[in-house]
């Protein structure tokens, strides 16, 4: 299949190179800044880009032509006009326009080769029009002549490679790069570009080799290379091949930290968590990172629930006696590992030791916040937690201050002080420019639930309406819809009152009571969306109250009772997670995740299931 010209992408980039705009401040009104003045050409260019986005190339062409009249060397117009002609299949006009501009460029004197108004760039564009009309021989003749004028300029060749890749001419772009490498004796020339061509040709092993070459060209090039590696397909054959390439590179050059970093990053993507940590430790020890790489890796492992591996990483960081800021984060990380593993008393002691041992640390408020969390959710001491949250809110800044503010309301709700809770949440439940942020919607949902718990149905409904009137992409939107369904189903008698009681118990982390009340609601409702929600919430509460077998039984009931439910994938996913994380039955869990990936290829939980299956497969093997 032949591909049409795609100068539009280049025109978008070049259109940003606009003439500098002046900011005018009126005399006598300091600080009052007028909007930057736009030239007529800029106004036309903006109009042209809007029309292009709508697919109205006739309108865009007219606007670009007006812009060019006002600014004869406007880069957006010089690329936009031929692009519009090509999109309209008027190749003759595109060629005529470019030929005319090439003639003009020869009379303008010296223009930098990279300028869109230069003879070189206009000639490349002319060749691309030839390619669009399927006259490949003419296109290459034009390009060869253009390159001949820039023989000592490798970046000029890079421009042509970009055109070829934009038009998906992967093999030709590969040949252009390899030919230049032979001529110049520069083995790493355009390694990233060549990796892109090889990846598009599904030659992932060769692409990995090119990324390794690039990784060694600068101290930060490994990051770019790793980002390309992360785009490789999650296929066992590809992973095995790429891992083999990376391992060979490590053996060839064991002292190159950038290679160890790439190896660690790809191992993490592939689910080889222990291998990733080992490689990160090696990379950190070979560089001047001072423990930051291992610290970041341990924090990532902790976020994935791998507390033991994370603990090993934090311990290694501390063994290197790093600078104070890094040591503090590692110490907090060790305490968080204990918390993740459910050792709340030991975690709290670790946080308290941190407070007494590092009285000048910048992480003191974070440690205090973690202690307050344990007090609230595991020690059932909401009054003491409230005192801690209030102090943190007064002292902290940024995200931690917001979190503490939210938890002040939560602590009041734990105590049954609904009005005080709503007052605490209210300042955060404010849309920004008419749009609900995740934090604001979460606070608004809490307000609705608190009103529901205290039987203020009218206020609860109003709070929910504010959320459902916003974007459905907000995480709180679906929950708000379900709570609205609850309120519209007849008040707080029987099943509905049981549901409200269960919701409050779940909020207070009284999961045993929540499971009991959700079970009552599910038994009374029998069918419908709220019955489904009650049953699956019962299973989640049973799991949180350390009753994994009963949770699985509740999920089995859900699967049998509601075979057509939209939450069926969620229930099946939870079954696999409980089998893995609570019952520690790894082989059985792997089978469940693998079946899930086949049965629900479009599930919201697809990525999480795929990740867990990948990690499990590597662990078991």
Residue pairs with C-beta under 8 A, 6 or more apart in sequence:
2 132
2 134
3 131
3 132
3 167
3 168
3 169
4 86
4 87
4 132
5 82
5 83
5 86
5 87
5 94
5 128
5 129
5 131
5 132
5 167
6 83
6 166
6 167
7 79
7 80
7 82
7 83
7 86
7 125
7 128
8 52
8 79
8 80
8 83
8 87
9 166
10 79
10 166
11 75
11 76
11 79
11 80
11 83
12 49
14 75
14 76
14 78
14 79
14 116
15 45
15 49
15 75
15 76
15 80
17 75
18 42
18 45
19 39
19 42
21 36
21 37
21 38
22 36
22 37
23 33
23 34
23 36
24 33
24 34
24 37
25 31
25 32
25 33
25 34
26 32
26 34
38 46
39 70
39 71
40 70
41 67
41 70
41 71
41 74
42 67
44 63
44 64
44 66
44 67
44 70
45 63
45 64
45 67
45 74
45 76
45 77
45 80
47 59
47 63
48 59
48 60
48 61
48 63
48 64
48 67
48 76
48 77
48 80
49 60
49 76
49 80
51 57
51 59
51 60
51 63
52 60
52 80
52 83
52 84
57 84
57 87
57 88
58 84
58 88
60 80
60 84
61 80
61 81
61 84
61 85
61 88
64 76
64 77
64 80
64 81
64 84
65 77
65 81
67 74
67 76
67 77
68 74
68 77
68 78
68 81
71 77
73 117
75 115
75 116
75 117
78 101
78 116
78 117
78 122
79 116
79 125
81 94
81 97
82 94
82 97
82 98
82 125
82 129
85 91
85 93
85 94
85 97
86 94
86 129
86 132
91 129
91 132
91 133
94 129
94 132
95 126
95 129
95 130
98 122
98 125
98 126
98 129
99 126
101 117
101 122
102 119
102 122
102 123
102 126
105 111
105 117
105 118
105 119
105 122
106 119
108 117
111 117
111 118
111 119
112 118
113 120
113 121
113 150
113 153
113 156
114 121
114 155
114 159
115 121
116 122
119 149
120 146
120 149
120 150
120 156
120 159
121 159
123 142
123 143
123 145
123 146
124 142
124 143
124 146
124 159
124 160
124 163
126 142
127 138
127 139
127 140
127 142
127 143
127 146
127 163
128 139
128 163
128 167
130 136
130 138
130 139
130 142
131 139
131 167
131 169
143 160
146 156
146 160
147 156
147 157
147 160
150 156
150 157
154 180
154 184
154 186
154 189
157 176
157 180
157 190
158 190
158 193
160 176
161 173
161 176
161 177
161 190
161 193
162 193
164 170
164 172
164 173
164 176
165 173
165 193
165 196
165 197
168 200
170 197
170 198
170 200
170 201
171 197
171 201
173 193
173 194
173 197
174 194
174 197
174 198
174 201
177 189
177 190
177 193
177 194
177 197
178 194
180 186
180 189
180 190
181 187
181 189
187 213
188 213
188 214
188 216
188 217
191 210
191 211
191 213
191 214
191 217
192 210
192 211
192 214
192 224
192 225
192 228
194 210
195 207
195 208
195 210
195 211
195 214
195 225
195 228
196 207
196 228
198 204
198 206
198 207
198 210
199 207
199 228
199 231
199 232
204 232
204 233
204 238
204 241
204 242
205 241
205 242
205 244
205 245
207 228
207 232
208 229
208 232
208 241
208 242
208 245
208 246
209 245
211 225
211 226
211 228
211 229
211 262
212 225
212 245
212 246
212 249
212 259
212 262
214 221
214 224
214 225
215 221
215 222
215 225
215 226
215 258
215 259
215 261
215 262
216 256
216 258
216 259
219 258
221 258
222 258
222 259
222 261
222 262
225 262
226 261
226 262
226 265
226 266
229 242
229 262
229 265
229 266
229 269
230 265
230 266
230 269
232 238
232 239
232 242
234 610
234 614
239 270
242 266
243 266
243 267
243 270
243 272
246 259
246 262
246 263
246 266
247 263
249 259
249 263
250 259
250 260
250 263
253 259
255 286
256 286
257 282
257 283
257 284
257 286
257 287
258 283
260 279
260 280
260 282
260 283
260 286
261 279
261 280
261 283
261 293
263 279
264 275
264 276
264 277
264 279
264 280
264 282
264 283
264 293
264 297
265 276
267 273
267 275
267 276
267 279
268 276
268 297
268 300
270 614
270 618
271 611
271 614
271 615
271 616
271 617
271 618
272 618
273 301
273 304
273 306
273 309
273 615
273 618
273 619
274 309
276 297
277 294
277 297
277 298
277 301
277 309
277 312
277 313
280 293
280 294
280 297
280 313
281 294
281 313
281 316
283 289
283 293
284 290
284 291
284 292
284 293
284 294
287 293
290 320
290 322
290 323
290 326
291 317
291 320
291 322
291 326
291 330
292 326
294 313
294 316
294 317
295 313
295 314
295 317
295 326
295 329
295 330
295 333
297 313
298 309
298 310
298 311
298 312
298 313
298 314
298 317
298 330
298 333
299 310
299 329
299 333
301 309
301 310
301 313
302 310
302 333
302 336
302 337
302 340
304 611
304 615
305 340
305 581
307 337
307 340
307 341
308 337
310 333
310 337
310 340
311 334
311 337
313 333
314 330
314 331
314 333
314 334
314 337
315 330
315 334
317 326
317 327
317 330
318 327
318 330
318 331
318 334
321 327
322 330
324 361
325 362
328 354
328 358
328 361
328 362
328 363
329 363
331 350
331 354
331 358
332 351
332 354
332 363
332 366
332 367
332 370
334 350
335 347
335 350
335 351
335 354
335 367
335 370
336 347
336 370
338 344
338 346
338 347
338 350
339 347
339 370
339 374
344 374
344 378
344 379
347 370
347 374
348 371
348 374
351 367
351 368
351 370
351 371
351 374
352 371
354 361
354 363
354 367
355 364
355 367
355 368
358 364
361 367
365 392
365 395
365 396
365 400
366 400
368 388
368 391
368 392
369 388
369 389
369 392
369 400
369 403
369 404
371 388
372 385
372 388
372 389
372 392
372 407
373 385
373 407
375 381
375 382
375 384
375 385
375 388
376 382
376 385
376 407
376 410
376 411
376 414
376 509
377 509
378 509
380 509
382 411
382 414
382 415
383 411
383 415
385 407
385 411
385 414
386 408
386 411
386 412
386 415
389 404
389 407
389 408
389 411
390 404
390 408
392 400
392 401
392 404
393 401
393 404
393 405
393 408
396 404
402 428
402 439
405 424
405 427
405 428
406 424
406 425
406 428
406 439
406 442
406 443
406 446
408 424
409 420
409 421
409 422
409 423
409 424
409 425
409 443
409 446
410 421
410 446
410 507
412 418
412 420
412 421
412 424
413 421
413 446
413 450
413 453
413 507
413 508
414 507
414 508
418 450
418 451
418 453
418 454
421 446
421 450
422 447
422 450
422 451
425 443
425 444
425 446
425 447
425 450
426 443
426 447
428 439
428 440
428 443
429 440
429 441
429 443
429 444
429 446
429 447
429 463
430 440
431 437
431 440
431 470
432 440
435 470
435 471
436 444
436 466
436 467
436 470
436 471
436 474
436 476
438 474
438 475
438 476
441 467
441 470
441 474
441 475
441 476
441 477
441 480
442 475
442 476
444 463
444 466
444 467
444 476
445 463
445 464
445 467
445 476
445 479
445 480
445 483
447 463
448 460
448 461
448 463
448 464
448 467
448 480
448 483
449 460
449 483
449 503
449 504
449 507
451 457
451 459
451 460
451 463
452 460
452 483
452 486
452 487
452 500
452 503
453 500
453 503
453 504
455 492
457 487
457 491
457 492
460 483
460 487
461 484
461 487
464 480
464 483
464 484
464 487
465 484
467 474
467 476
467 477
467 480
468 477
468 480
468 481
468 484
470 477
471 477
472 478
482 529
482 530
482 533
485 529
485 530
486 496
486 499
486 500
486 530
489 496
489 530
490 496
492 500
494 524
495 520
495 521
495 524
495 525
495 530
495 534
496 521
496 530
498 517
498 518
498 520
498 521
498 524
499 517
499 518
499 521
499 530
499 534
501 513
501 517
502 513
502 514
502 515
502 516
502 517
502 518
502 520
502 521
502 534
502 537
502 538
502 541
503 514
505 511
505 513
505 514
505 517
505 541
506 514
506 518
506 537
506 541
509 544
511 541
511 542
511 544
511 545
512 541
512 545
514 537
514 541
514 544
514 545
515 538
515 541
515 542
515 545
515 547
515 550
518 534
518 535
518 537
518 538
518 541
519 534
519 538
519 554
521 530
521 531
521 534
522 531
522 534
522 535
522 538
525 531
525 534
527 561
531 562
532 558
532 562
532 565
532 567
533 567
535 554
535 557
535 558
535 561
535 562
536 554
536 555
536 558
536 567
536 570
536 571
536 574
538 554
539 551
539 552
539 554
539 555
539 558
539 571
539 574
540 551
540 574
542 548
542 550
542 551
542 554
543 551
543 574
543 578
543 582
548 578
548 582
548 583
549 583
551 574
551 578
551 582
552 575
552 578
552 579
555 571
555 574
555 575
555 578
556 575
558 565
558 567
558 571
559 568
559 571
559 572
562 568
565 571
569 596
569 600
569 603
569 604
569 605
570 603
570 604
570 605
572 592
572 596
572 599
572 600
573 596
573 600
573 603
573 605
573 608
573 609
575 592
576 589
576 592
576 593
576 596
576 609
576 612
577 589
577 612
579 585
579 588
579 589
579 592
580 586
580 589
580 593
580 612
580 616
586 616
586 619
586 620
587 620
589 612
589 616
590 613
590 616
590 617
590 620
593 609
593 610
593 612
593 613
593 616
594 613
596 603
596 605
596 609
597 606
597 609
597 610
597 613
600 606
600 609
603 609
